[in-house]
Amino acid sequence: MSLSRFLVECGLSKDAPTWEDRQQRERAIIQLIRTGNNLNQIAKQLNAQRGTIDYANLEQTIKTLRAVLQQIDRLCHQQ
């Protein structure tokens, strides 16, 4: 959520998101971006067919992605 959108929500809603809510959303989005980058690196390695797959890294990335998506889902349903 951009700062301008945050301010609009605050002005129009009785249940406006708090500053802490906005910070949590931003952290969740950053985690999601990082996880996406990891998945892209894994896909690039698979497409290039070089080296072996680090299944521990893949499994950890998937676990992180699930946790981030659950966090985003909780944040979205708080409003």
N, C-alpha and C positions, 0 to 999 in steps of 0.2 A: 504494500500500500504506500503510495507516494505521500509526501508530507501534505501536499495540497488536498489530496483525497482524504487523508486523516483529519484535516481541519474541517472539511465539508461534513464528514461523518459526525464530528464533534458538534457542529452547529445544527445538524438536522436530526440527530438522534437523541432520545432520552438515555439510551444505553450506549453511549459513545465508548469506543475502545479507549482504554487507558494508555498512557505512555509505555507502561510495562508490557501491555498486550502488543503494542506496535514493535517493541524491541524483541519480544519472543518470536513474532512473525518474521522479522528480519533475520534473526539467527537461524530459524528453521529454513528459510529460503537459501541462506548461505550454505547450510549443511546439504541441502538438496542439490545445489549447484556443484558442490565438491563431490558428492556422490555420483552425480551425472558425469563429471569429468573422469572419475575412476572407471565408470562403466564404458565410457568412450575409449579410454586407453586399453581396456580389456578387449573391446570389439576390434580396435585397430590391430592389436597383436594377433587376434584370431584370424582376421582377414588377411594379414600378411603371412600367416602360417609360419611364423618364426618363433623359435623357442618353445617352451612348454607353458602350459597354463598353470598359474599359481592358484590352485583351488581354494587355499586358505584365504587368499586375498579376495577372490571372487565371492566366497561365502561371507566374509566380513563386510564387503561392499553391499551385498544383498541385504544383510541384517541391518546395516546402517540405513539403507534406503527405506526399508520397511518401517524402522523406528521414526525416521523423519516424516514419512507420509502419514503415520499415525499421529504424530505431533501436529502436523498441519491440519489434519482432519479434526482433531480436538479443538484447535484454535478457531477453525472455521465454524464449528458448531457451538462455540461459547456465546456467540452473538445471537 
